[in-house]
């Protein structure tokens, strides 16, 4: 049985991906900061072998310790889904909060690096593996007031390409999935818990659901070993660009 390691599995795309990959026959390492949510998910996936790790991807020592603690049957990770990330604030650059900038760069960029660095020795030793980084349309199209978030996701795009080049000799596939508007807790986090403002982001059109992205990820990781869907943009039908959404 293959092992999938999913960061940010306690909610949204990460949670939905755990369900989809469990259904596809993977055993799962589920990681996140909210232990109670991970335990709830593990109960839901009662027939799927799971191991839970609680850590913040921004904490390199915690990442290393958590990965080092994996039991033998979960040590050889076949698929890494770098999903954990965040958006904080929506302000012009001159009014941006440096604490928000740190949270986004540390989570979206450095966190991805820390987790990948901890998992890669097993993959390179075995000359096999598949890494999928969750980017965003924002990493390819900058929008007003999205400055640092867009920059962090542009970094994910560049890192994905760099990882694909560096890991090619080790037969490790590396890909990036770039969602558009997905209705999750994303906007609630961005707007500091303002649920009304967050809900307004998705009014007037049908956004993607976390399950839509999870279905795509399950399809990607079950392709034959010679196939790599290296870069995928997934949008709701009502979205044409990062900041262009038809609202009926």
C-alpha positions in Angstrom: 0.0 0.0 0.0 1.4 3.4 -1.0 1.7 6.2 1.6 0.5 9.8 1.0 1.7 12.6 3.3 -0.8 15.5 3.4 -0.1 18.9 5.0 -2.9 21.1 6.2 -5.2 18.0 6.3 -7.4 19.4 9.1 -9.7 21.4 6.7 -10.5 22.5 3.2 -8.5 21.0 0.3 -6.3 19.0 2.6 -9.2 17.3 4.3 -11.0 16.5 1.1 -7.8 15.2 -0.4 -7.3 12.8 2.5 -10.8 11.4 1.9 -10.2 11.1 -1.9 -6.8 9.4 -1.5 -8.1 7.1 1.2 -10.8 6.0 -1.2 -8.1 5.5 -3.9 -6.3 3.0 -1.7 -3.5 5.0 0.0 -2.6 4.9 3.6 -2.3 8.4 5.0 -0.1 10.6 7.1 -2.3 13.5 8.1 -0.7 16.6 9.4 -2.0 19.9 10.7 -2.1 22.2 13.7 -5.5 21.2 15.0 -5.2 17.8 16.6 -8.9 17.4 17.3 -9.8 18.0 13.6 -7.2 15.4 12.5 -8.7 12.9 15.0 -12.2 13.6 13.7 -11.0 13.0 10.2 -9.2 9.7 11.2 -12.4 8.5 12.7 -14.2 9.3 9.5 -11.6 7.3 7.6 -12.0 4.3 9.9 -11.1 1.7 7.3 -8.0 3.6 6.1 -4.6 3.2 7.9 -3.7 6.6 9.1 -1.0 8.3 11.2 -1.5 11.8 12.7 1.2 14.4 13.1 0.5 17.8 14.8 2.9 20.6 13.9 3.1 24.0 12.2 4.9 23.8 8.9 6.6 27.2 9.7 8.5 25.5 12.6 11.4 23.7 11.0 12.5 21.9 14.2 8.9 20.7 14.7 8.7 19.5 11.1 11.9 17.5 11.4 10.9 16.0 14.7 7.5 15.0 13.4 8.8 13.3 10.3 11.5 11.6 12.3 8.8 10.2 14.6 7.0 8.3 11.8 6.6 4.6 12.5 8.3 2.3 10.1 5.2 1.4 8.1 4.7 5.1 7.2 8.3 6.2 6.7 8.6 5.6 3.0 6.3 8.4 1.6 5.3 7.8 -2.0 3.2 11.0 -2.4 3.7 14.4 -0.7 0.9 16.9 -1.0 2.2 20.3 0.1 -1.1 21.9 0.8 -0.7 23.9 4.0 -0.7 27.6 3.4 -2.5 30.8 4.2 -3.5 34.3 3.1 -3.6 37.1 5.6 -5.0 40.5 4.9 -5.9 42.2 1.7 -4.3 45.6 1.7 -2.2 47.8 -0.5 1.5 47.3 0.0 2.0 50.6 1.9 -0.6 49.5 4.5 0.4 45.9 4.8 1.0 44.3 8.2 4.5 42.8 8.4 3.1 40.1 10.7 0.8 39.1 7.8 3.7 39.1 5.4 5.8 36.8 7.7 2.8 34.4 8.1 2.4 34.1 4.4 6.0 33.8 3.4 6.8 31.4 6.3 3.8 29.2 5.7 3.5 29.2 1.9 7.2 29.2 1.0 9.4 28.2 3.9 6.9 25.6 5.2 6.8 23.9 1.8 10.6 23.8 1.8 10.9 22.4 5.3 8.4 19.6 4.7 9.9 18.7 1.3 13.4 18.7 2.8 12.3 16.3 5.6 10.5 13.9 3.2 13.0 13.9 0.3 15.8 11.7 1.7 13.5 8.7 1.6 12.3 9.5 -1.9 15.8 10.1 -3.3 17.1 7.0 -1.7 14.4 4.9 -3.3 14.5 6.9 -6.6 10.7 7.2 -6.6 8.0 9.7 -5.4 5.5 12.3 -6.4 5.3 15.8 -5.0 2.4 18.0 -5.6 2.6 21.6 -4.5 -0.7 23.5 -4.1 -0.1 26.9 -5.7 -2.8 29.4 -6.9 -3.9 31.3 -9.9 -2.5 34.2 -7.7 1.0 32.9 -8.3 0.6 33.5 -12.1 -1.6 36.6 -12.1 -1.1 39.3 -9.5 -4.1 41.3 -8.4 -4.6 44.5 -6.6 -3.9 44.3 -2.8 -2.8 40.7 -3.2 0.9 41.7 -3.3 2.7 39.4 -0.8 0.2 36.5 -1.1 0.7 36.6 -4.9 4.4 36.8 -4.4 4.4 33.8 -2.1 2.5 31.7 -4.6 4.8 32.9 -7.4 7.6 31.5 -5.3 5.7 28.2 -5.1 5.6 28.1 -8.9 9.3 28.8 -9.2 10.2 26.2 -6.6 8.1 23.6 -8.3 10.0 24.1 -11.5 13.3 24.0 -9.7 12.3 20.9 -7.7 11.3 19.1 -11.0 14.7 19.9 -12.5 16.7 18.9 -9.5 14.8 15.7 -8.8 14.6 14.4 -12.3 17.6 12.1 -11.9 15.8 10.5 -9.0 12.7 9.7 -11.0 10.6 11.9 -8.7 7.6 13.6 -10.3 6.9 17.2 -9.2 3.8 19.1 -10.1 1.8 22.2 -9.2 -2.0 22.6 -8.9 -3.2 26.1 -9.2 -6.8 26.6 -8.0 -8.9 29.6 -8.6 -11.8 30.5 -6.3 -12.4 27.6 -3.9 -15.0 28.0 -1.1 -13.1 26.9 2.0 -11.9 28.6 5.2 -9.4 30.5 3.1 -11.2 33.8 3.1 -12.2 33.6 6.7 -8.5 33.3 7.6 -7.6 36.1 5.2 -10.2 38.4 6.8 -9.3 37.5 10.4 -12.5 35.6 11.2 -14.9 38.1 9.6 -17.3 35.5 8.4 -19.7 37.9 6.7 -16.9 39.4 4.6 -15.6 36.0 3.8 -19.0 34.7 2.7 -19.3 37.7 0.4 -16.3 36.6 -1.7 -18.3 33.6 -3.0 -21.7 35.2 -3.4 -23.2 35.4 -6.9 -21.4 32.5 -8.5 -20.6 28.8 -7.9 -17.1 28.5 -6.6 -15.0 25.4 -6.7 -15.5 23.0 -3.7 -12.5 21.4 -1.9 -13.7 18.1 -3.3 -13.2 19.3 -6.9 -9.5 19.9 -6.2 -9.2 16.7 -4.3 -10.7 14.7 -7.2 -8.0 16.2 -9.5 -5.2 15.4 -7.1 -6.5 11.8 -6.8 -6.5 11.5 -10.6 -3.0 12.9 -10.9 -1.4 10.6 -8.4 -3.0 7.5 -9.9 -1.6 8.1 -13.4 1.0 5.6 -14.7 4.6 6.3 -13.6 5.6 7.7 -17.0 2.9 10.5 -16.8 3.3 13.8 -14.9 0.5 16.4 -15.1 3.2 19.0 -14.2 1.1 22.2 -14.0 -2.7 22.3 -13.7 -5.0 25.4 -13.5 -8.4 24.6 -12.1 -11.1 27.3 -12.1 -14.8 27.5 -11.5 -16.6 28.0 -14.8 -17.5 31.5 -13.7 -13.9 32.6 -13.4 -11.7 33.7 -16.3 -8.8 35.3 -14.5 -7.6 35.9 -10.9 -9.8 39.0 -10.5 -12.4 38.3 -13.2 -15.4 36.4 -12.0 -18.9 36.5 -13.6 -21.5 37.0 -10.9 -25.0 36.3 -12.2 
